[in-house]
Amino acid sequence: MSNISGIIKSLQNIMRKDQGVSGDAQRIEQLGWMITLKILDDKDAEMELLNDDYVSVIPEKLRWRAWAGNSEGITGDAMKEFVDGELFPGLQNLDVSDGNDGVNRRAVLVRDIFAGTNNYMKNGTIIRQVVNKLNEIDFNASEDRHTFGDIYESLLRDLQSAGNYGEFYTPRAVTEIMTEIINPRLGEKVLDPACGTGGFLTSAIENIRVQDVHSVEDLKTLEETIRGQELKPLPFMLCVTNLILHDIEVPNVINGDSLNREYTSIGAKDRVDVILANPPFGASVSDGVETNYPAQFRTTESADLFLLLMIRYLRDGGRAAIVLPDGSLTGDGVKQRIREEFLKQCNVHTIVRLPNSVFQPYASVATNLLFFTKGEPTREIWYWEHKLPEGQKSYSKTKPIQKSEFASLKEWWCKRAENEQAWRVPVERIAENGWNLDIKNPFVKEEEVTHTTAELLDMLHESFRKSEELLKSISL
C-alpha cells in the first residue's frame, strides 16, 4: 500500500464524524494510540516468525489482530464497550513482570503509554471504520514503513500548531544538522532529557545506523545506548512509536520529568557521551522541583535548570548540541551564575544564532544552537548568524527552514574565519560583561528606526485595541 498520505487524510475525515473527538490534538492522540497498537502487533507478528518462543507482552484478547484485525469483527456498541471496558483497563494495568523477579521493559512501555492516553471516540461504528482503514498499512513492509515515516513527520507538524503541543517538535532540518555536526557513533551513550516526540533520538539512530550498524549485535548496542525522557503523555507515546518505527525493539524512553531528580544523585554510572536536546523554555517548572538543585542555582525557569542538568549528565570529554532561547543567554542573578558555571565546566566553542521565526507558529522567540564539550573551560566562542533565504522575510508552516540552508555553516565549520556571518569573542570579554552570551553580529549595523510622536501614539492605541480584543475573547 503506497498511498499512506491518502489513508491518513481519510482517517482524519472519518474521525471528524465522531462527536467525542474535538480538534487536531485529540485526533492525533486518538490516531496515536491506535497506530501504536497496530505497530506493536505488526512487530509482534514479525518476531513470532523469527522466534518460535516469542510471546507478546500484550494479552491475546487485547492484541490488535484479535479485536481490530478482522474487518467483519466487533463494531457498534460492542466495539465501544470493549475499548473502554476491556482494552484500556487491561493495558493500563498490564502485568509488567518478566517471570524472574524483574520487569519486562516492553510491557512497562505499553502500560505507561496507556496510563496517560484516552479514547475520545464515542461511536463504535466509526471506531471500526478507523481500524479497518489502518489495516491497509503494513508496518513490516519497508516501503510502507518508510512512507509512513514521512507521514509521521507531517502528523508531528500538525501537532506543532495544535494548542500547546508545538514545543515538542523541532524542525527536522535543525535536528539533522545538529546531529551531523556532533556525529554520535556506535557504542556512545546518547541522551535527550526532554525528548518530545523523539526527533533528536531518531536523528542519532539514523546517523549511527548509516555509518556503524552492520549486524544484529550492532543494532542491539544501538538500542541499549539511545536514551530519552519525556514528561507529557502524548509526545511520550509518539516518541516510543517513532523509535519502534526506526527498528528499536524496546525504546529506552522514560515517561517522567527529568528535572525531578536530585542533582547530586547523578553520578558516574549515569554519565553519557552525547546530548542532543531542545529543552522546554518559557515555562515554569513543577512546584518544588528547583529544590533538587544547589541553592545558588535555584530558579523556576525550565531552560536554565535543563542546562544545569545536561552539564551534570555529560561525561568529561562528552559533547553536546542544544537549543536555547535568547533569554537563557543573558540576565543577571541566578541566570548569570548558571552561565558562569556552564562556561567554566564546558568549552562552549560555537553558538549558531537562528532567526526568531524558526519555530513558528508555536513560538516567535529568537533561539540559538549551542555546541560544547565538557571537561575544559571556554576560551573563546565563535558565533555564526544564520540568514533567511534571499527574498524571504520569515519562516512559516508552509515555508519551514530547510537543511540545505546550513550548507554554508558546514563549509565554514572546519575552516573558520571571521566574515559577515561569523565572529569570535574571547571569554575574558564575556566575563567582563556579566557572562552575557547574547552578543550581536558586529559586522551588521542595526538600522536606526525613528517614529514621529503621532506614529508612536497610533502604535500605542493599536496595542491597547488588540489587548482589549484579547480580553473580550478570553471572557466570552
ChimeraX attribute file (.defattr): number of C-alpha atoms within 10 A of each C-alpha:
attribute: neighborCount
match mode: 1-to-1
recipient: residues
	/A:1	11
	/A:2	14
	/A:3	12
	/A:4	18
	/A:5	15
	/A:6	10
	/A:7	17
	/A:8	19
	/A:9	11
	/A:10	15
	/A:11	20
	/A:12	16
	/A:13	13
	/A:14	15
	/A:15	24
	/A:16	17
	/A:17	12
	/A:18	17
	/A:19	11
	/A:20	14
	/A:21	19
	/A:22	13
	/A:23	10
	/A:24	18
	/A:25	19
	/A:26	20
	/A:27	20
	/A:28	20
	/A:29	22
	/A:30	20
	/A:31	20
	/A:32	20
	/A:33	20
	/A:34	19
	/A:35	20
	/A:36	21
	/A:37	19
	/A:38	23
	/A:39	21
	/A:40	24
	/A:41	21
	/A:42	19
	/A:43	18
	/A:44	19
	/A:45	16
	/A:46	14
	/A:47	16
	/A:48	14
	/A:49	10
	/A:50	10
	/A:51	9
	/A:52	8
	/A:53	8
	/A:54	13
	/A:55	13
	/A:56	16
	/A:57	21
	/A:58	22
	/A:59	14
	/A:60	12
	/A:61	12
	/A:62	18
	/A:63	19
	/A:64	23
	/A:65	16
	/A:66	14
	/A:67	20
	/A:68	25
	/A:69	17
	/A:70	14
	/A:71	14
	/A:72	9
	/A:73	13
	/A:74	17
	/A:75	20
	/A:76	14
	/A:77	13
	/A:78	12
	/A:79	21
	/A:80	22
	/A:81	14
	/A:82	17
	/A:83	19
	/A:84	16
	/A:85	11
	/A:86	13
	/A:87	19
	/A:88	19
	/A:89	15
	/A:90	18
	/A:91	21
	/A:92	17
	/A:93	14
	/A:94	19
	/A:95	16
	/A:96	18
	/A:97	14
	/A:98	13
	/A:99	8
	/A:100	7
	/A:101	7
	/A:102	9
	/A:103	13
	/A:104	16
	/A:105	17
	/A:106	19
	/A:107	20
	/A:108	20
	/A:109	21
	/A:110	22
	/A:111	21
	/A:112	21
	/A:113	24
	/A:114	22
	/A:115	16
	/A:116	14
	/A:117	17
	/A:118	15
	/A:119	18
	/A:120	17
	/A:121	23
	/A:122	18
	/A:123	18
	/A:124	20
	/A:125	17
	/A:126	21
	/A:127	22
	/A:128	23
	/A:129	16
	/A:130	22
	/A:131	21
	/A:132	18
	/A:133	16
	/A:134	21
	/A:135	17
	/A:136	14
	/A:137	21
	/A:138	16
	/A:139	22
	/A:140	15
	/A:141	11
	/A:142	10
	/A:143	13
	/A:144	17
	/A:145	20
	/A:146	15
	/A:147	16
	/A:148	21
	/A:149	15
	/A:150	13
	/A:151	16
	/A:152	20
	/A:153	17
	/A:154	13
	/A:155	17
	/A:156	23
	/A:157	18
	/A:158	17
	/A:159	24
	/A:160	25
	/A:161	18
	/A:162	17
	/A:163	12
	/A:164	11
	/A:165	19
	/A:166	20
	/A:167	20
	/A:168	27
	/A:169	25
	/A:170	22
	/A:171	20
	/A:172	17
	/A:173	15
	/A:174	18
	/A:175	24
	/A:176	19
	/A:177	19
	/A:178	23
	/A:179	25
	/A:180	14
	/A:181	13
	/A:182	19
	/A:183	14
	/A:184	24
	/A:185	20
	/A:186	21
	/A:187	16
	/A:188	17
	/A:189	21
	/A:190	29
	/A:191	28
	/A:192	25
	/A:193	26
	/A:194	25
	/A:195	27
	/A:196	31
	/A:197	26
	/A:198	28
	/A:199	27
	/A:200	28
	/A:201	28
	/A:202	22
	/A:203	21
	/A:204	27
	/A:205	26
	/A:206	17
	/A:207	20
	/A:208	22
	/A:209	16
	/A:210	10
	/A:211	12
	/A:212	15
	/A:213	19
	/A:214	10
	/A:215	9
	/A:216	9
	/A:217	10
	/A:218	16
	/A:219	19
	/A:220	14
	/A:221	16
	/A:222	23
	/A:223	20
	/A:224	17
	/A:225	18
	/A:226	25
	/A:227	19
	/A:228	26
	/A:229	21
	/A:230	24
	/A:231	17
	/A:232	17
	/A:233	19
	/A:234	25
	/A:235	25
	/A:236	28
	/A:237	27
	/A:238	24
	/A:239	25
	/A:240	26
	/A:241	24
	/A:242	22
	/A:243	23
	/A:244	18
	/A:245	22
	/A:246	18
	/A:247	13
	/A:248	20
	/A:249	18
	/A:250	18
	/A:251	23
	/A:252	19
	/A:253	24
	/A:254	19
	/A:255	19
	/A:256	16
	/A:257	16
	/A:258	18
	/A:259	21
	/A:260	15
	/A:261	15
	/A:262	15
	/A:263	18
	/A:264	11
	/A:265	10
	/A:266	13
	/A:267	11
	/A:268	11
	/A:269	8
	/A:270	12
	/A:271	19
	/A:272	24
	/A:273	22
	/A:274	28
	/A:275	27
	/A:276	29
	/A:277	30
	/A:278	25
	/A:279	23
	/A:280	21
	/A:281	20
	/A:282	15
	/A:283	10
	/A:284	13
	/A:285	19
	/A:286	12
	/A:287	8
	/A:288	9
	/A:289	19
	/A:290	22
	/A:291	16
	/A:292	17
	/A:293	19
	/A:294	11
	/A:295	10
	/A:296	11
	/A:297	20
	/A:298	17
	/A:299	20
	/A:300	18
	/A:301	18
	/A:302	20
	/A:303	23
	/A:304	24
	/A:305	24
	/A:306	21
	/A:307	19
	/A:308	18
	/A:309	20
	/A:310	23
	/A:311	23
	/A:312	21
	/A:313	23
	/A:314	25
	/A:315	20
	/A:316	17
	/A:317	15
	/A:318	21
	/A:319	25
	/A:320	27
	/A:321	24
	/A:322	20
	/A:323	26
	/A:324	24
	/A:325	22
	/A:326	17
	/A:327	18
	/A:328	23
	/A:329	19
	/A:330	17
	/A:331	17
	/A:332	12
	/A:333	11
	/A:334	15
	/A:335	22
	/A:336	20
	/A:337	15
	/A:338	23
	/A:339	24
	/A:340	17
	/A:341	15
	/A:342	20
	/A:343	23
	/A:344	17
	/A:345	18
	/A:346	25
	/A:347	21
	/A:348	25
	/A:349	18
	/A:350	18
	/A:351	24
	/A:352	18
	/A:353	25
	/A:354	21
	/A:355	19
	/A:356	17
	/A:357	21
	/A:358	24
	/A:359	24
	/A:360	19
	/A:361	14
	/A:362	21
	/A:363	15
	/A:364	13
	/A:365	17
	/A:366	16
	/A:367	22
	/A:368	23
	/A:369	21
	/A:370	18
	/A:371	23
	/A:372	26
	/A:373	23
	/A:374	24
	/A:375	17
	/A:376	15
	/A:377	17
	/A:378	20
	/A:379	16
	/A:380	18
	/A:381	21
	/A:382	19
	/A:383	24
	/A:384	24
	/A:385	18
	/A:386	17
	/A:387	13
	/A:388	16
	/A:389	12
	/A:390	6
	/A:391	6
	/A:392	9
	/A:393	10
	/A:394	15
	/A:395	20
	/A:396	14
	/A:397	16
	/A:398	6
	/A:399	11
	/A:400	16
	/A:401	22
	/A:402	13
	/A:403	14
	/A:404	9
	/A:405	14
	/A:406	16
	/A:407	11
	/A:408	11
	/A:409	17
	/A:410	13
	/A:411	10
	/A:412	15
	/A:413	14
	/A:414	8
	/A:415	7
	/A:416	13
	/A:417	13
	/A:418	13
	/A:419	12
	/A:420	12
	/A:421	19
	/A:422	20
	/A:423	19
	/A:424	19
	/A:425	14
	/A:426	12
	/A:427	19
	/A:428	12
	/A:429	12
	/A:430	19
	/A:431	15
	/A:432	9
	/A:433	11
	/A:434	16
	/A:435	24
	/A:436	19
	/A:437	22
	/A:438	17
	/A:439	14
	/A:440	13
	/A:441	18
	/A:442	13
	/A:443	12
	/A:444	9
	/A:445	8
	/A:446	9
	/A:447	6
	/A:448	5
	/A:449	5
	/A:450	8
	/A:451	9
	/A:452	8
	/A:453	9
	/A:454	9
	/A:455	11
	/A:456	12
	/A:457	12
	/A:458	12
	/A:459	13
	/A:460	11
	/A:461	12
	/A:462	12
	/A:463	11
	/A:464	12
	/A:465	11
	/A:466	11
	/A:467	12
	/A:468	12
	/A:469	10
	/A:470	11
	/A:471	10
	/A:472	10
	/A:473	9
	/A:474	8
	/A:475	6
	/A:476	5
